[in-house]
Amino acid sequence: MYVCLCKGVSDKAIRQSVEDGARSWREVQRETGCGTQCGKCACMGKGITRDAVRESLAFSTEELAYAV
Ligand code: FES
């Protein structure tokens, strides 16, 4: 689904950005351009970023539990 119509950014692109190492909304904005024009998508973009970072951190914590 498209989140940002101005820049053509999808929720998948935001999740991919987090997967590639972005850890904040600001970094996702820099990577994708989401929310950098009219700003109407910022609230949804931040929410998707927050959830993706949370999922990513939970996954890495699980990896640690197995590694120890
Ligand atoms: Fe994302 Fe306009 S819809 S900046």
Backbone and ligand atoms as CSV (ligand in chain L), in Angstrom:
chain,resi,resn,atom,element,x,y,z
A,1,MET,N,N,0.848,-1.182,0.000
A,1,MET,CA,C,0.000,0.000,0.000
A,1,MET,C,C,0.895,1.247,0.000
A,2,TYR,N,N,0.462,2.214,-0.791
A,2,TYR,CA,C,1.231,3.460,-0.804
A,2,TYR,C,C,0.953,4.275,0.462
A,3,VAL,N,N,2.009,4.702,1.110
A,3,VAL,CA,C,1.901,5.549,2.294
A,3,VAL,C,C,2.081,7.002,1.873
A,4,CYS,N,N,3.032,7.237,1.018
A,4,CYS,CA,C,3.369,8.599,0.598
A,4,CYS,C,C,3.112,8.740,-0.909
A,5,LEU,N,N,2.105,9.514,-1.225
A,5,LEU,CA,C,1.760,9.702,-2.638
A,5,LEU,C,C,2.709,10.691,-3.310
A,6,CYS,N,N,3.200,11.656,-2.571
A,6,CYS,CA,C,4.113,12.646,-3.163
A,6,CYS,C,C,5.385,11.993,-3.690
A,7,LYS,N,N,5.927,11.058,-2.903
A,7,LYS,CA,C,7.203,10.433,-3.258
A,7,LYS,C,C,7.056,8.987,-3.720
A,8,GLY,N,N,5.812,8.474,-3.712
A,8,GLY,CA,C,5.572,7.109,-4.160
A,8,GLY,C,C,6.224,6.062,-3.267
A,9,VAL,N,N,6.085,6.236,-1.946
A,9,VAL,CA,C,6.720,5.309,-1.004
A,9,VAL,C,C,5.654,4.386,-0.416
A,10,SER,N,N,5.934,3.099,-0.452
A,10,SER,CA,C,4.991,2.113,0.098
A,10,SER,C,C,5.411,1.698,1.507
A,11,ASP,N,N,4.493,1.031,2.197
A,11,ASP,CA,C,4.831,0.511,3.530
A,11,ASP,C,C,5.954,-0.518,3.418
A,12,LYS,N,N,5.963,-1.243,2.316
A,12,LYS,CA,C,7.026,-2.233,2.079
A,12,LYS,C,C,8.393,-1.546,1.982
A,13,ALA,N,N,8.428,-0.397,1.313
A,13,ALA,CA,C,9.693,0.346,1.171
A,13,ALA,C,C,10.183,0.840,2.532
A,14,ILE,N,N,9.241,1.237,3.398
A,14,ILE,CA,C,9.628,1.699,4.746
A,14,ILE,C,C,10.196,0.519,5.534
A,15,ARG,N,N,9.507,-0.618,5.494
A,15,ARG,CA,C,10.001,-1.811,6.206
A,15,ARG,C,C,11.373,-2.256,5.661
A,16,GLN,N,N,11.532,-2.165,4.353
A,16,GLN,CA,C,12.809,-2.533,3.740
A,16,GLN,C,C,13.921,-1.604,4.227
A,17,SER,N,N,13.592,-0.314,4.346
A,17,SER,CA,C,14.563,0.659,4.825
A,17,SER,C,C,15.030,0.311,6.244
A,18,VAL,N,N,14.071,-0.093,7.092
A,18,VAL,CA,C,14.418,-0.499,8.468
A,18,VAL,C,C,15.256,-1.782,8.427
A,19,GLU,N,N,14.865,-2.697,7.564
A,19,GLU,CA,C,15.630,-3.942,7.421
A,19,GLU,C,C,17.068,-3.648,6.980
A,20,ASP,N,N,17.226,-2.610,6.182
A,20,ASP,CA,C,18.556,-2.236,5.675
A,20,ASP,C,C,19.359,-1.412,6.679
A,21,GLY,N,N,18.773,-1.133,7.857
A,21,GLY,CA,C,19.555,-0.489,8.899
A,21,GLY,C,C,19.020,0.809,9.460
A,22,ALA,N,N,17.966,1.379,8.872
A,22,ALA,CA,C,17.406,2.618,9.422
A,22,ALA,C,C,16.790,2.316,10.788
A,23,ARG,N,N,17.025,3.157,11.770
A,23,ARG,CA,C,16.509,2.916,13.110
A,23,ARG,C,C,15.660,4.058,13.642
A,24,SER,N,N,15.356,5.032,12.803
A,24,SER,CA,C,14.511,6.147,13.244
A,24,SER,C,C,13.713,6.667,12.049
A,25,TRP,N,N,12.668,7.422,12.344
A,25,TRP,CA,C,11.850,8.032,11.304
A,25,TRP,C,C,12.716,8.943,10.437
A,26,ARG,N,N,13.603,9.666,11.056
A,26,ARG,CA,C,14.484,10.581,10.315
A,26,ARG,C,C,15.344,9.827,9.288
A,27,GLU,N,N,15.854,8.681,9.712
A,27,GLU,CA,C,16.671,7.875,8.789
A,27,GLU,C,C,15.825,7.312,7.656
A,28,VAL,N,N,14.592,6.890,7.982
A,28,VAL,CA,C,13.694,6.384,6.941
A,28,VAL,C,C,13.367,7.506,5.961
A,29,GLN,N,N,13.137,8.686,6.481
A,29,GLN,CA,C,12.859,9.841,5.605
A,29,GLN,C,C,14.032,10.088,4.661
A,30,ARG,N,N,15.219,10.042,5.210
A,30,ARG,CA,C,16.423,10.288,4.411
A,30,ARG,C,C,16.569,9.225,3.310
A,31,GLU,N,N,16.281,7.979,3.676
A,31,GLU,CA,C,16.429,6.865,2.730
A,31,GLU,C,C,15.358,6.859,1.644
A,32,THR,N,N,14.097,7.115,2.043
A,32,THR,CA,C,12.983,6.929,1.105
A,32,THR,C,C,12.418,8.239,0.565
A,33,GLY,N,N,12.573,9.317,1.289
A,33,GLY,CA,C,11.955,10.586,0.899
A,33,GLY,C,C,10.546,10.725,1.434
A,34,CYS,N,N,10.057,9.692,2.117
A,34,CYS,CA,C,8.697,9.701,2.675
A,34,CYS,C,C,8.520,10.877,3.642
A,35,GLY,N,N,7.454,11.619,3.465
A,35,GLY,CA,C,7.127,12.707,4.381
A,35,GLY,C,C,7.944,13.966,4.179
A,36,THR,N,N,8.653,14.059,3.090
A,36,THR,CA,C,9.536,15.219,2.903
A,36,THR,C,C,8.934,16.295,1.991
A,37,GLN,N,N,7.699,16.063,1.532
A,37,GLN,CA,C,7.102,17.097,0.687
A,37,GLN,C,C,5.922,17.766,1.404
A,38,CYS,N,N,4.724,17.201,1.319
A,38,CYS,CA,C,3.570,17.844,1.973
A,38,CYS,C,C,3.464,17.451,3.441
A,39,GLY,N,N,3.990,16.282,3.809
A,39,GLY,CA,C,4.000,15.847,5.197
A,39,GLY,C,C,2.745,15.137,5.666
A,40,LYS,N,N,1.746,14.968,4.797
A,40,LYS,CA,C,0.488,14.337,5.222
A,40,LYS,C,C,0.659,12.867,5.592
A,41,CYS,N,N,1.709,12.236,5.096
A,41,CYS,CA,C,1.927,10.812,5.352
A,41,CYS,C,C,2.790,10.584,6.592
A,42,ALA,N,N,3.254,11.646,7.219
A,42,ALA,CA,C,4.237,11.506,8.303
A,42,ALA,C,C,3.734,10.647,9.451
A,43,CYS,N,N,2.486,10.849,9.854
A,43,CYS,CA,C,1.962,10.107,11.012
A,43,CYS,C,C,1.963,8.601,10.717
A,44,MET,N,N,1.450,8.234,9.551
A,44,MET,CA,C,1.410,6.814,9.197
A,44,MET,C,C,2.826,6.271,8.999
A,45,GLY,N,N,3.683,7.040,8.362
A,45,GLY,CA,C,5.063,6.615,8.140
A,45,GLY,C,C,5.797,6.379,9.448
A,46,LYS,N,N,5.588,7.274,10.410
A,46,LYS,CA,C,6.228,7.108,11.721
A,46,LYS,C,C,5.735,5.838,12.390
A,47,GLY,N,N,4.436,5.588,12.316
A,47,GLY,CA,C,3.856,4.386,12.930
A,47,GLY,C,C,4.428,3.120,12.329
A,48,ILE,N,N,4.516,3.073,11.016
A,48,ILE,CA,C,5.060,1.884,10.348
A,48,ILE,C,C,6.526,1.714,10.715
A,49,THR,N,N,7.251,2.825,10.756
A,49,THR,CA,C,8.672,2.771,11.134
A,49,THR,C,C,8.820,2.238,12.555
A,50,ARG,N,N,8.011,2.766,13.476
A,50,ARG,CA,C,8.078,2.345,14.883
A,50,ARG,C,C,7.835,0.834,14.997
A,51,ASP,N,N,6.784,0.347,14.323
A,51,ASP,CA,C,6.470,-1.081,14.388
A,51,ASP,C,C,7.591,-1.924,13.781
A,52,ALA,N,N,8.125,-1.466,12.659
A,52,ALA,CA,C,9.182,-2.229,11.980
A,52,ALA,C,C,10.443,-2.280,12.842
A,53,VAL,N,N,10.787,-1.169,13.487
A,53,VAL,CA,C,11.978,-1.148,14.353
A,53,VAL,C,C,11.754,-2.067,15.547
A,54,ARG,N,N,10.535,-2.005,16.118
A,54,ARG,CA,C,10.208,-2.866,17.258
A,54,ARG,C,C,10.339,-4.345,16.869
A,55,GLU,N,N,9.778,-4.708,15.729
A,55,GLU,CA,C,9.869,-6.098,15.257
A,55,GLU,C,C,11.320,-6.501,15.036
A,56,SER,N,N,12.085,-5.599,14.455
A,56,SER,CA,C,13.482,-5.877,14.168
A,56,SER,C,C,14.272,-6.085,15.465
A,57,LEU,N,N,14.012,-5.250,16.478
A,57,LEU,CA,C,14.716,-5.378,17.758
A,57,LEU,C,C,14.298,-6.651,18.477
A,58,ALA,N,N,13.015,-6.992,18.421
A,58,ALA,CA,C,12.538,-8.218,19.065
A,58,ALA,C,C,13.209,-9.418,18.420
A,59,PHE,N,N,13.331,-9.388,17.104
A,59,PHE,CA,C,13.964,-10.485,16.383
A,59,PHE,C,C,15.434,-10.606,16.783
A,60,SER,N,N,16.142,-9.477,16.875
A,60,SER,CA,C,17.563,-9.545,17.231
A,60,SER,C,C,17.744,-10.000,18.671
A,61,THR,N,N,16.788,-9.685,19.559
A,61,THR,CA,C,16.868,-10.143,20.943
A,61,THR,C,C,16.707,-11.655,20.991
A,62,GLU,N,N,15.787,-12.183,20.159
A,62,GLU,CA,C,15.606,-13.632,20.096
A,62,GLU,C,C,16.904,-14.305,19.651
A,63,GLU,N,N,17.574,-13.692,18.688
A,63,GLU,CA,C,18.835,-14.258,18.209
A,63,GLU,C,C,19.861,-14.318,19.337
A,64,LEU,N,N,19.882,-13.260,20.167
A,64,LEU,CA,C,20.820,-13.223,21.289
A,64,LEU,C,C,20.521,-14.354,22.268
A,65,ALA,N,N,19.234,-14.590,22.523
A,65,ALA,CA,C,18.868,-15.628,23.476
A,65,ALA,C,C,19.392,-16.991,23.022
A,66,TYR,N,N,19.371,-17.232,21.721
A,66,TYR,CA,C,19.879,-18.502,21.245
A,66,TYR,C,C,21.407,-18.541,21.233
A,67,ALA,N,N,22.017,-17.377,21.013
A,67,ALA,CA,C,23.476,-17.346,20.908
A,67,ALA,C,C,24.148,-17.582,22.251
A,68,VAL,N,N,23.488,-17.212,23.363
A,68,VAL,CA,C,24.106,-17.319,24.680
A,68,VAL,C,C,24.015,-18.674,25.210
L,1,FES,FE1,FE,4.110,11.999,1.719
L,1,FES,FE2,FE,3.080,14.191,0.654
L,1,FES,S1,S,2.130,12.254,0.910
L,1,FES,S2,S,5.050,13.930,1.559
